[in-house]
Amino acid sequence: MRVDILGVGFDNVTMSEALARGEQMLCADRAHYVVTPNPEIVETCRENAAAKDAVNGADLVLPDGIGVIYGAKMLKTPLAERVPGIEFGTGMIETCARLGKRVYLLGAKPGVAEQAAENLIARFPGLIVSGTHDGYFKEDAPVAAAIRDSGADMVLVCLGAPKQELFMAQYGEATGAKLLMGLGGSLDIFAGVAQRAPEFYCRHNLEWLYRLVKNPSRFGRMLKLPLFLLHVVGAKRK
């Protein structure tokens, strides 16, 4: 049963439970996809019906942002824990390396996915990267066909929201992959062109503050968090 937060249903799982379900989907006989909404994506879903349908249609919906965890508590429907998308993605990459599954990297600027592939292969011995493609494309179908031709079992779809969720919902089956994951800017981190927040910020749920300090242009996006909490308060009153 999912926990509803402003119209988005989140799976109430721990990281270990999410990884176990991810492995089951990876070894299944049909396509599955995973989304990792934060408050900004929830707010997008409130305004965009197609995005909302794509997010709620996922086989696994993980609470990426700490704001989602606070919102769930405020609504008295607490979630087990925050499940950061990049940590889930890293765990599933490690699973692919262990099982001999093939991974495709989709998204980011030209050259980033290739660098991410090199870094991940060095980090996880045995990992097979079947292909890469940047996120700057105009037609989705040829990209889905390229993924299918690569023989990928799992795809990291890092196109930003809601483009990545819409792509997975419409083209998941066409890719031939068994598991697709929407992971936003994770390829930049895997490639080393962006850095995750230091441990202190992660441990105290302040990654949002670190990203804002490093990139002040994100301020407009960060305003979605107080807006999200205001909407949670309104839902609680109702």
C-alpha positions in Angstrom: 0.0 0.0 0.0 1.3 3.4 -0.9 1.4 6.6 1.2 -0.4 9.4 -0.6 1.3 12.8 -0.3 -0.5 15.5 -2.3 -1.6 13.0 -4.9 1.6 11.2 -5.3 1.8 7.6 -3.9 5.1 6.7 -2.2 6.1 3.2 -1.5 6.9 2.8 2.2 10.2 1.0 2.0 13.6 1.1 3.5 16.7 1.3 1.3 17.4 -2.5 1.7 13.8 -3.3 0.8 13.9 -1.0 -2.2 17.1 -2.7 -3.5 15.6 -6.1 -3.0 12.6 -5.1 -5.1 14.9 -3.6 -7.6 16.7 -6.8 -8.0 13.5 -8.7 -8.4 12.4 -6.3 -11.2 15.8 -6.5 -12.9 15.4 -10.3 -13.1 11.8 -10.3 -14.2 10.4 -10.9 -17.7 8.9 -7.4 -18.5 9.9 -3.8 -18.2 9.6 -1.9 -14.8 10.5 1.6 -13.9 11.4 3.4 -10.7 10.9 7.1 -9.9 12.5 9.1 -7.0 10.3 12.2 -6.4 11.4 15.1 -4.2 9.1 18.0 -3.2 9.9 19.8 -6.5 8.6 16.8 -8.5 5.5 16.5 -6.3 4.7 20.1 -7.0 5.3 19.5 -10.7 2.8 16.6 -10.5 0.2 18.9 -8.9 0.4 21.1 -12.0 1.0 18.5 -14.7 -1.5 15.6 -15.0 0.7 13.6 -17.4 3.7 13.8 -15.1 1.5 12.8 -12.2 0.2 9.7 -14.1 3.8 8.8 -15.1 5.0 9.0 -11.5 2.1 7.1 -10.0 2.3 4.5 -12.8 5.9 3.5 -11.7 6.5 0.1 -10.2 8.4 1.7 -7.3 8.1 5.3 -6.0 10.9 6.3 -3.6 11.0 9.3 -1.4 14.2 11.1 -2.5 13.8 14.4 -0.6 13.8 15.0 3.1 10.9 17.3 2.5 8.8 14.3 1.5 9.6 12.6 4.8 8.6 15.7 6.8 5.4 16.0 4.7 4.5 12.4 5.4 5.0 13.0 9.2 2.9 16.1 9.1 0.1 14.1 7.5 0.5 11.4 10.1 1.3 8.8 7.5 5.1 8.5 8.1 7.4 6.8 5.7 10.1 4.4 6.9 13.0 6.5 5.7 14.4 8.6 3.0 15.6 6.6 0.0 18.0 8.9 -2.1 17.8 8.1 -5.8 21.6 8.2 -6.3 22.2 5.8 -3.5 19.5 3.4 -4.8 21.0 3.8 -8.3 24.5 3.0 -7.0 23.2 -0.1 -5.2 21.5 -1.3 -8.4 24.6 -0.7 -10.4 26.5 -2.9 -7.9 23.8 -5.5 -8.3 24.2 -5.5 -12.1 27.9 -5.9 -11.7 27.3 -8.9 -9.4 24.7 -10.5 -11.7 26.4 -9.8 -15.0 23.6 -7.5 -16.2 24.1 -4.8 -18.8 23.6 -1.1 -18.0 22.8 1.8 -20.3 23.5 5.4 -19.3 21.1 8.0 -20.7 21.2 11.7 -20.1 23.4 14.8 -19.2 25.5 16.9 -21.5 27.5 15.3 -24.4 30.5 13.4 -23.0 29.2 13.1 -19.4 27.6 9.6 -19.8 30.8 8.3 -21.4 32.9 9.6 -18.5 30.4 8.2 -16.0 30.7 4.8 -17.7 34.5 4.8 -17.3 34.3 5.7 -13.7 31.6 3.2 -12.9 33.5 0.4 -14.7 36.6 1.2 -12.6 34.6 1.3 -9.4 32.5 -1.9 -10.0 34.6 -4.7 -11.4 32.6 -6.8 -13.9 30.1 -4.0 -14.7 29.0 -4.1 -18.3 28.0 -0.7 -19.8 26.2 -1.6 -23.0 25.9 2.0 -24.3 25.5 5.7 -23.6 23.5 8.6 -25.0 23.4 12.3 -23.9 20.2 13.9 -22.9 20.1 16.4 -25.8 17.8 14.6 -28.3 14.6 15.7 -29.9 13.0 12.4 -30.8 12.4 9.7 -28.1 11.7 6.6 -30.3 15.2 6.4 -31.9 16.8 6.5 -28.4 14.5 3.8 -27.2 15.5 1.7 -30.2 19.2 2.3 -29.6 18.8 1.1 -26.0 17.0 -2.0 -27.3 19.8 -2.7 -29.8 22.4 -2.4 -27.0 20.8 -5.3 -25.1 20.6 -3.3 -21.9 19.0 -4.9 -18.8 18.9 -1.7 -16.8 18.8 2.0 -17.9 19.7 5.0 -15.8 17.4 7.7 -17.2 18.9 11.0 -16.2 16.9 13.6 -18.2 15.4 15.7 -15.3 11.7 15.7 -14.3 9.2 15.3 -15.8 11.0 14.3 -19.0 12.6 11.2 -17.6 9.3 10.0 -16.0 7.4 10.6 -19.2 10.0 8.8 -21.2 10.0 5.7 -19.0 6.2 5.5 -18.9 5.9 5.7 -22.7 9.0 3.9 -23.9 9.9 1.5 -21.1 8.7 -1.6 -22.9 10.2 -0.4 -26.2 13.7 -0.3 -24.7 13.7 -4.0 -24.1 15.2 -3.3 -20.6 13.8 -4.9 -17.5 14.5 -1.9 -15.2 14.6 1.8 -15.8 15.3 4.4 -13.2 14.8 8.1 -13.2 17.8 9.6 -11.5 18.0 13.3 -12.4 21.5 14.6 -12.2 23.2 11.4 -11.0 25.3 11.0 -14.2 27.0 14.3 -13.4 28.0 12.9 -10.0 29.1 9.5 -11.4 31.2 11.4 -14.0 32.8 13.6 -11.4 31.6 16.9 -13.0 29.4 17.6 -10.0 29.9 16.6 -6.3 27.5 15.2 -3.8 27.2 17.1 -0.6 29.8 16.2 2.1 28.8 13.6 4.7 27.9 16.3 7.3 25.2 17.8 5.1 23.9 14.3 4.1 23.8 13.1 7.7 21.8 16.2 8.8 19.5 16.2 5.8 21.0 19.5 4.5 22.0 18.5 1.0 19.5 21.0 -0.4 21.5 23.8 1.5 24.8 22.6 0.2 23.5 22.6 -3.4 22.0 26.1 -3.0 25.3 27.5 -1.6 27.3 25.9 -4.5 24.8 26.9 -7.1 22.7 30.0 -6.1 20.8 29.9 -9.4 18.9 27.0 -7.8 17.1 29.4 -5.5 14.0 29.6 -7.7 13.7 25.8 -7.6 14.3 25.7 -3.9 11.2 27.8 -3.4 9.2 24.7 -4.3 10.1 23.2 -0.9 8.2 25.8 1.3 5.4 25.8 -1.3 5.2 22.0 -0.9 5.1 22.3 2.9 2.3 24.9 2.7 0.3 22.6 0.5 0.9 19.8 3.0 -0.4 22.0 5.8 -3.5 22.8 3.7 -4.1 19.1 3.0 -3.7 18.3 6.7 -6.4 20.9 7.6 -8.8 19.3 5.1 
